[in-house]
Amino acid sequence: MSAHTLLAEAGCHIQHGCAFPAPGLNSFDFKPIFSVGSFDFTKPMLLAIICMLLVVGFFWAAFRKPKLVPGKLQLVGEIGYTFVARSIAREVIGKKGDKYVPFLTSIFFFVWLMNIMSIIPVAQFPATSRFAFPVGLAALVFITYMYLTFKNNGFRGGIKNLVWIDGLPWPLVPLIVVLEFFSNVILRPFTLAVRLWANMFAGHMLIVMFSVASWYLLTPSLFTAVSGASFIIALLMTTLEVLIQFLQAYIFTLLASIYIQGALEEGH
């Protein structure tokens, strides 16, 4: 639910004597727009699908007929691809990371676009603020991490990679094995999902809060100044959110590359 929708539903100002319509979890609750059989499509789902189509469509169009002297679309695509390749994949994984650049590029731009939807008119909602989407992306990264861990190290080597550290005093081995298992197998996917979700959730909530407050306090009196201050804060929060949206996509992709790099290493 966007700030615009909340403003329309509020229907009152402070001088009317009604309570402030504080946004809450209802700001993230959407009714189905349409259904296909028994499957309901909500606004966040449609935004995620649109973002997926934009990423696939853009890179397909950019590299469908690559030229030695790139056109504008190919040039933009190469800049985006090179950014992920040099700033993330090769910095973290090294030369082995080249084969994973398409995967990491897809993740980066998909997450970034879903975040950006928060400030796009009409959309006005970051799909990543719905926990299911970060969970799905984190699960994809975690499955890739586990697959590469056991593919490159075998079953025994994969287990060693996940829980074993060489050179430990034997009395500490049981404790460290449990901690390493908890850290690598349980905490990694959980924190990966929560970090993205929490930042997008909090950012959207703050923008909605100050946007609704600027409308609620807008009266031909002293509260007009307060309303203006609230509106300015909403604009500043939106500007800050643009940076956070990029950083969260970057951090998510960076962590994914760190997990891949760890999976390609031999056990400790």
C-alpha positions in Angstrom: 0.0 0.0 0.0 1.5 3.3 -1.1 1.6 6.6 0.8 -0.8 8.0 -1.8 -3.3 5.2 -1.0 -3.0 5.9 2.8 -3.5 9.6 2.2 -6.7 8.9 0.2 -8.0 6.6 2.9 -7.2 9.0 5.7 -9.7 11.6 4.6 -9.0 13.9 7.5 -6.6 16.5 8.9 -5.6 17.3 12.4 -8.2 20.2 12.6 -11.0 17.6 12.1 -10.2 16.0 15.5 -9.4 12.6 14.0 -6.5 10.5 15.1 -3.3 10.4 13.0 -3.7 7.4 10.5 -0.3 5.9 11.4 0.9 3.5 8.8 1.7 0.0 10.0 1.8 -3.5 8.6 -1.2 -2.6 6.6 1.2 -0.6 4.3 2.6 -4.0 3.2 -0.8 -5.8 2.8 -2.2 -5.9 -0.7 -5.4 -7.4 -2.0 -5.1 -9.6 -5.2 -5.3 -7.6 -8.4 -6.3 -10.6 -10.4 -6.3 -14.4 -10.2 -5.3 -17.2 -12.5 -7.2 -20.2 -11.4 -6.6 -20.5 -7.7 -3.4 -18.4 -7.8 -3.8 -14.7 -6.8 -1.5 -12.0 -8.1 -0.8 -9.1 -5.8 1.1 -5.8 -6.5 4.4 -7.0 -5.0 4.3 -10.1 -7.2 3.6 -8.1 -10.3 6.4 -5.7 -9.5 8.8 -8.7 -9.1 7.7 -10.1 -12.4 8.1 -6.7 -14.1 11.6 -6.4 -12.7 12.5 -9.8 -13.9 11.3 -9.1 -17.4 13.1 -5.7 -17.4 16.4 -7.4 -16.5 16.1 -10.2 -18.9 14.7 -8.0 -21.7 17.4 -5.3 -21.3 20.4 -7.7 -21.3 18.9 -9.7 -24.2 18.4 -6.5 -26.2 21.8 -5.2 -25.3 23.8 -8.3 -26.2 21.5 -9.9 -28.8 23.7 -8.7 -31.6 27.0 -7.6 -30.0 29.2 -5.3 -32.1 32.9 -4.5 -31.8 31.9 -0.8 -31.5 29.0 -1.0 -29.1 25.8 1.0 -29.6 24.3 2.9 -26.7 22.2 0.0 -25.3 25.1 -2.4 -25.6 27.4 0.1 -24.0 25.1 0.5 -21.0 24.9 -3.2 -20.7 28.6 -3.6 -20.8 29.1 -1.0 -18.1 26.7 -2.8 -15.8 28.2 -6.2 -16.5 31.8 -4.9 -16.1 30.9 -3.2 -12.8 29.7 -6.5 -11.3 32.6 -8.4 -12.9 35.4 -6.1 -11.7 34.0 -4.6 -8.5 32.5 -7.8 -7.1 33.3 -11.1 -8.8 37.0 -10.6 -9.6 37.7 -8.6 -6.4 36.3 -11.4 -4.2 36.6 -14.7 -6.2 39.5 -13.8 -8.5 39.8 -15.2 -12.1 37.6 -18.2 -11.1 34.8 -15.7 -10.6 34.4 -15.0 -14.3 32.1 -17.9 -14.9 29.8 -16.7 -12.2 29.5 -13.1 -13.4 26.2 -13.7 -15.3 24.7 -15.1 -12.1 25.9 -12.3 -9.9 24.9 -9.6 -12.5 21.4 -11.0 -12.7 21.1 -11.0 -8.9 22.5 -7.4 -8.6 20.2 -5.8 -11.1 17.1 -7.8 -10.1 17.5 -6.8 -6.5 18.3 -3.2 -7.4 15.2 -2.9 -9.6 12.9 -4.4 -7.0 14.4 -1.9 -4.5 14.0 1.1 -6.9 10.3 0.4 -7.3 9.9 2.2 -3.9 10.4 5.6 -5.6 8.8 4.9 -9.0 5.4 6.7 -9.4 2.4 4.3 -9.4 4.6 1.4 -8.2 5.7 3.1 -4.9 6.6 -0.1 -3.2 9.9 -2.1 -2.9 9.1 -5.7 -3.6 12.0 -6.7 -1.4 10.2 -5.3 1.7 8.0 -8.4 1.5 10.0 -11.1 3.3 9.2 -13.9 0.8 11.3 -12.2 -2.0 14.6 -11.8 0.0 14.0 -15.4 1.4 13.7 -16.7 -2.2 16.8 -14.9 -3.4 18.8 -16.0 -0.3 17.6 -19.6 -0.9 18.9 -19.4 -4.5 22.3 -18.1 -3.3 22.5 -20.7 -0.5 21.6 -23.6 -2.9 24.3 -22.4 -5.2 26.7 -22.2 -2.3 26.0 -25.7 -1.2 26.1 -27.2 -4.7 29.5 -25.6 -5.4 30.8 -26.6 -2.0 30.1 -30.3 -2.5 30.8 -30.3 -6.3 34.3 -28.9 -5.8 35.3 -30.7 -2.6 33.3 -33.9 -2.7 31.1 -35.0 0.2 33.8 -35.4 2.8 35.7 -32.3 1.7 32.4 -30.3 1.5 31.6 -31.2 5.1 35.1 -30.2 6.1 34.8 -26.9 4.2 31.6 -26.1 6.2 32.5 -27.1 9.7 36.2 -27.8 10.1 39.2 -25.6 11.1 42.7 -27.2 11.1 45.0 -26.8 14.0 42.4 -26.5 16.8 43.1 -28.1 20.2 40.9 -31.2 20.4 38.9 -30.1 23.4 37.6 -27.1 21.3 36.8 -29.2 18.2 33.2 -30.1 19.2 32.3 -26.5 20.1 33.9 -25.1 16.9 32.2 -27.7 14.7 28.8 -26.8 16.1 29.5 -23.0 15.8 30.8 -23.3 12.2 27.8 -25.4 11.2 25.4 -22.9 12.8 27.2 -20.0 11.1 27.6 -21.4 7.6 24.5 -23.5 7.2 21.9 -21.6 9.3 22.9 -18.0 9.9 24.2 -17.3 6.4 20.9 -17.6 4.5 19.0 -16.1 7.4 21.1 -13.0 7.7 21.3 -12.6 3.9 17.5 -12.4 3.7 16.9 -10.4 6.8 19.5 -7.7 6.0 17.9 -6.9 2.6 14.3 -7.2 3.9 14.8 -5.1 7.1 16.5 -2.2 5.2 13.8 -2.0 2.6 11.0 -2.5 5.1 12.3 0.3 7.4 13.0 2.7 4.6 9.6 2.3 3.0 7.9 2.7 6.4 9.7 5.9 7.2 8.9 7.5 3.8 5.2 6.5 4.2 5.2 7.8 7.8 6.5 11.3 6.9 4.4 11.5 3.7 1.2 10.8 5.6 2.2 13.2 8.4 2.8 16.1 5.9 -0.8 15.6 4.6 -2.3 15.2 8.1 -0.7 18.3 9.5 -1.4 20.5 6.4 -3.8 23.2 7.7 -4.0 27.0 7.3 -2.4 27.5 10.7 0.9 26.9 12.6 0.7 23.2 11.6 1.5 24.2 8.0 5.1 24.8 9.0 5.2 21.4 10.7 3.6 19.8 7.6 6.3 21.4 5.4 9.1 20.2 7.6 7.6 16.7 7.5 7.4 16.9 3.7 11.0 18.0 3.4 12.0 15.1 5.7 10.1 12.7 3.4 12.0 14.1 0.4 15.3 13.7 2.2 14.5 10.2 3.2 13.6 9.4 -0.4 17.0 10.7 -1.5 18.7 8.7 1.1 16.7 5.7 0.1 18.0 5.9 -3.4 21.5 5.3 -2.1 20.4 2.6 0.3 18.6 0.7 -2.5 21.9 0.6 -4.5 24.0 -0.4 -1.5 21.7 -3.2 -0.5 21.8 -4.7 -4.0 25.6 -4.3 -3.9 25.9 -5.9 -0.4 23.6 -8.8 -1.3 25.6 -9.5 -4.5 28.9 -9.1 -2.6 27.9 -11.6 0.0 26.7 -14.0 -2.6 30.2 -13.8 -4.2 31.9 -14.3 -0.8 29.8 -17.5 -0.4 30.8 -18.7 -3.8 34.5 -17.9 -3.1 34.2 -19.9 0.1 32.7 -22.9 -1.7 35.5 -22.9 -4.2 38.2 -23.2 -1.5 39.4 -26.4 0.0 38.4 -27.2 3.6 40.2 -25.2 6.3 
